[in-house]
């Protein structure tokens, strides 16, 4: 999440501090929602625990892909 915030800060030069902070909180919120949803799916007796675990890791995978996209954009130009 820190890498995403740093990359977005470099891309959006001259932005306000509050908007940069808000943009950095969005990935954190996505990750928290995935973790909590995965935990609830795992604790559900009717569901398989593998689907909940996959949902937890999906949030981290999405943020990793977003980080790769941001830094690829920074390295190109």
CNS distance restraints for C-alpha pairs under 8 A (distance, minus, plus):
assign (resid   1 and name CA) (resid   5 and name CA) 6.31 0.50 0.50
assign (resid   1 and name CA) (resid  24 and name CA) 7.05 0.50 0.50
assign (resid   1 and name CA) (resid  27 and name CA) 6.43 0.50 0.50
assign (resid   1 and name CA) (resid  28 and name CA) 6.50 0.50 0.50
assign (resid   1 and name CA) (resid  63 and name CA) 7.38 0.50 0.50
assign (resid   2 and name CA) (resid   6 and name CA) 6.16 0.50 0.50
assign (resid   2 and name CA) (resid  24 and name CA) 7.66 0.50 0.50
assign (resid   3 and name CA) (resid   7 and name CA) 6.07 0.50 0.50
assign (resid   3 and name CA) (resid  67 and name CA) 6.72 0.50 0.50
assign (resid   4 and name CA) (resid   8 and name CA) 6.08 0.50 0.50
assign (resid   4 and name CA) (resid  24 and name CA) 7.01 0.50 0.50
assign (resid   4 and name CA) (resid  66 and name CA) 7.47 0.50 0.50
assign (resid   4 and name CA) (resid  67 and name CA) 5.47 0.50 0.50
assign (resid   4 and name CA) (resid  70 and name CA) 7.22 0.50 0.50
assign (resid   5 and name CA) (resid   9 and name CA) 6.02 0.50 0.50
assign (resid   5 and name CA) (resid  20 and name CA) 7.36 0.50 0.50
assign (resid   5 and name CA) (resid  21 and name CA) 7.86 0.50 0.50
assign (resid   5 and name CA) (resid  23 and name CA) 7.27 0.50 0.50
assign (resid   5 and name CA) (resid  24 and name CA) 4.94 0.50 0.50
assign (resid   6 and name CA) (resid  10 and name CA) 6.31 0.50 0.50
assign (resid   7 and name CA) (resid  11 and name CA) 6.29 0.50 0.50
assign (resid   7 and name CA) (resid  67 and name CA) 7.90 0.50 0.50
assign (resid   7 and name CA) (resid  70 and name CA) 6.21 0.50 0.50
assign (resid   7 and name CA) (resid  71 and name CA) 6.55 0.50 0.50
assign (resid   7 and name CA) (resid  74 and name CA) 7.45 0.50 0.50
assign (resid   8 and name CA) (resid  12 and name CA) 5.95 0.50 0.50
assign (resid   8 and name CA) (resid  20 and name CA) 7.67 0.50 0.50
assign (resid   8 and name CA) (resid  70 and name CA) 7.32 0.50 0.50
assign (resid   9 and name CA) (resid  13 and name CA) 6.27 0.50 0.50
assign (resid   9 and name CA) (resid  15 and name CA) 7.79 0.50 0.50
assign (resid   9 and name CA) (resid  20 and name CA) 6.52 0.50 0.50
assign (resid  11 and name CA) (resid  74 and name CA) 7.31 0.50 0.50
assign (resid  15 and name CA) (resid  19 and name CA) 6.91 0.50 0.50
assign (resid  15 and name CA) (resid  20 and name CA) 6.84 0.50 0.50
assign (resid  16 and name CA) (resid  20 and name CA) 6.40 0.50 0.50
assign (resid  17 and name CA) (resid  21 and name CA) 6.20 0.50 0.50
assign (resid  18 and name CA) (resid  22 and name CA) 6.16 0.50 0.50
assign (resid  19 and name CA) (resid  23 and name CA) 6.11 0.50 0.50
assign (resid  20 and name CA) (resid  24 and name CA) 6.21 0.50 0.50
assign (resid  21 and name CA) (resid  25 and name CA) 6.33 0.50 0.50
assign (resid  22 and name CA) (resid  26 and name CA) 6.71 0.50 0.50
assign (resid  23 and name CA) (resid  27 and name CA) 7.75 0.50 0.50
assign (resid  24 and name CA) (resid  28 and name CA) 7.15 0.50 0.50
assign (resid  25 and name CA) (resid  29 and name CA) 6.16 0.50 0.50
assign (resid  26 and name CA) (resid  30 and name CA) 6.33 0.50 0.50
assign (resid  27 and name CA) (resid  31 and name CA) 6.24 0.50 0.50
assign (resid  27 and name CA) (resid  63 and name CA) 6.83 0.50 0.50
assign (resid  28 and name CA) (resid  32 and name CA) 6.17 0.50 0.50
assign (resid  29 and name CA) (resid  33 and name CA) 6.10 0.50 0.50
assign (resid  30 and name CA) (resid  34 and name CA) 6.25 0.50 0.50
assign (resid  30 and name CA) (resid  59 and name CA) 6.74 0.50 0.50
assign (resid  31 and name CA) (resid  35 and name CA) 6.18 0.50 0.50
assign (resid  31 and name CA) (resid  59 and name CA) 5.06 0.50 0.50
assign (resid  31 and name CA) (resid  60 and name CA) 6.54 0.50 0.50
assign (resid  31 and name CA) (resid  63 and name CA) 7.74 0.50 0.50
assign (resid  32 and name CA) (resid  36 and name CA) 6.10 0.50 0.50
assign (resid  33 and name CA) (resid  37 and name CA) 5.93 0.50 0.50
assign (resid  34 and name CA) (resid  38 and name CA) 5.93 0.50 0.50
assign (resid  34 and name CA) (resid  55 and name CA) 6.14 0.50 0.50
assign (resid  34 and name CA) (resid  56 and name CA) 5.35 0.50 0.50
assign (resid  34 and name CA) (resid  57 and name CA) 7.98 0.50 0.50
assign (resid  34 and name CA) (resid  58 and name CA) 7.29 0.50 0.50
assign (resid  34 and name CA) (resid  59 and name CA) 5.38 0.50 0.50
assign (resid  35 and name CA) (resid  39 and name CA) 6.12 0.50 0.50
assign (resid  35 and name CA) (resid  55 and name CA) 7.25 0.50 0.50
assign (resid  35 and name CA) (resid  56 and name CA) 4.66 0.50 0.50
assign (resid  35 and name CA) (resid  57 and name CA) 7.89 0.50 0.50
assign (resid  35 and name CA) (resid  59 and name CA) 7.27 0.50 0.50
assign (resid  36 and name CA) (resid  40 and name CA) 6.27 0.50 0.50
assign (resid  36 and name CA) (resid  56 and name CA) 7.77 0.50 0.50
assign (resid  37 and name CA) (resid  41 and name CA) 6.19 0.50 0.50
assign (resid  37 and name CA) (resid  52 and name CA) 7.50 0.50 0.50
assign (resid  37 and name CA) (resid  55 and name CA) 7.34 0.50 0.50
assign (resid  37 and name CA) (resid  56 and name CA) 7.49 0.50 0.50
assign (resid  38 and name CA) (resid  42 and name CA) 6.04 0.50 0.50
assign (resid  38 and name CA) (resid  51 and name CA) 7.59 0.50 0.50
assign (resid  38 and name CA) (resid  52 and name CA) 4.13 0.50 0.50
assign (resid  38 and name CA) (resid  53 and name CA) 5.99 0.50 0.50
assign (resid  38 and name CA) (resid  54 and name CA) 7.46 0.50 0.50
assign (resid  38 and name CA) (resid  55 and name CA) 5.04 0.50 0.50
assign (resid  38 and name CA) (resid  56 and name CA) 4.95 0.50 0.50
assign (resid  39 and name CA) (resid  43 and name CA) 6.19 0.50 0.50
assign (resid  39 and name CA) (resid  52 and name CA) 6.20 0.50 0.50
assign (resid  39 and name CA) (resid  53 and name CA) 7.60 0.50 0.50
assign (resid  39 and name CA) (resid  56 and name CA) 7.42 0.50 0.50
assign (resid  40 and name CA) (resid  44 and name CA) 6.18 0.50 0.50
assign (resid  40 and name CA) (resid  52 and name CA) 7.43 0.50 0.50
assign (resid  41 and name CA) (resid  47 and name CA) 6.51 0.50 0.50
assign (resid  41 and name CA) (resid  48 and name CA) 7.95 0.50 0.50
assign (resid  41 and name CA) (resid  49 and name CA) 7.22 0.50 0.50
assign (resid  41 and name CA) (resid  51 and name CA) 7.28 0.50 0.50
assign (resid  41 and name CA) (resid  52 and name CA) 4.90 0.50 0.50
assign (resid  42 and name CA) (resid  47 and name CA) 6.81 0.50 0.50
assign (resid  42 and name CA) (resid  48 and name CA) 6.76 0.50 0.50
assign (resid  42 and name CA) (resid  49 and name CA) 4.57 0.50 0.50
assign (resid  42 and name CA) (resid  50 and name CA) 7.47 0.50 0.50
assign (resid  42 and name CA) (resid  51 and name CA) 7.21 0.50 0.50
assign (resid  42 and name CA) (resid  52 and name CA) 4.60 0.50 0.50
assign (resid  42 and name CA) (resid  53 and name CA) 6.90 0.50 0.50
assign (resid  43 and name CA) (resid  49 and name CA) 7.54 0.50 0.50
assign (resid  47 and name CA) (resid  51 and name CA) 7.48 0.50 0.50
assign (resid  48 and name CA) (resid  52 and name CA) 7.25 0.50 0.50
assign (resid  49 and name CA) (resid  53 and name CA) 6.30 0.50 0.50
assign (resid  50 and name CA) (resid  54 and name CA) 6.05 0.50 0.50
assign (resid  51 and name CA) (resid  55 and name CA) 6.23 0.50 0.50
assign (resid  52 and name CA) (resid  56 and name CA) 6.35 0.50 0.50
assign (resid  53 and name CA) (resid  57 and name CA) 6.40 0.50 0.50
assign (resid  54 and name CA) (resid  58 and name CA) 5.96 0.50 0.50
assign (resid  55 and name CA) (resid  59 and name CA) 6.82 0.50 0.50
assign (resid  56 and name CA) (resid  60 and name CA) 7.33 0.50 0.50
assign (resid  57 and name CA) (resid  61 and name CA) 6.18 0.50 0.50
assign (resid  58 and name CA) (resid  62 and name CA) 6.12 0.50 0.50
assign (resid  59 and name CA) (resid  63 and name CA) 6.37 0.50 0.50
assign (resid  60 and name CA) (resid  64 and name CA) 6.12 0.50 0.50
assign (resid  61 and name CA) (resid  65 and name CA) 6.22 0.50 0.50
assign (resid  62 and name CA) (resid  66 and name CA) 6.20 0.50 0.50
assign (resid  63 and name CA) (resid  67 and name CA) 6.13 0.50 0.50
assign (resid  64 and name CA) (resid  68 and name CA) 6.29 0.50 0.50
assign (resid  65 and name CA) (resid  69 and name CA) 6.24 0.50 0.50
assign (resid  66 and name CA) (resid  70 and name CA) 6.21 0.50 0.50
assign (resid  67 and name CA) (resid  71 and name CA) 6.17 0.50 0.50
assign (resid  68 and name CA) (resid  72 and name CA) 5.97 0.50 0.50
assign (resid  69 and name CA) (resid  73 and name CA) 6.25 0.50 0.50
assign (resid  70 and name CA) (resid  74 and name CA) 6.33 0.50 0.50
assign (resid  71 and name CA) (resid  75 and name CA) 6.07 0.50 0.50
assign (resid  72 and name CA) (resid  76 and name CA) 6.23 0.50 0.50
assign (resid  73 and name CA) (resid  77 and name CA) 6.50 0.50 0.50
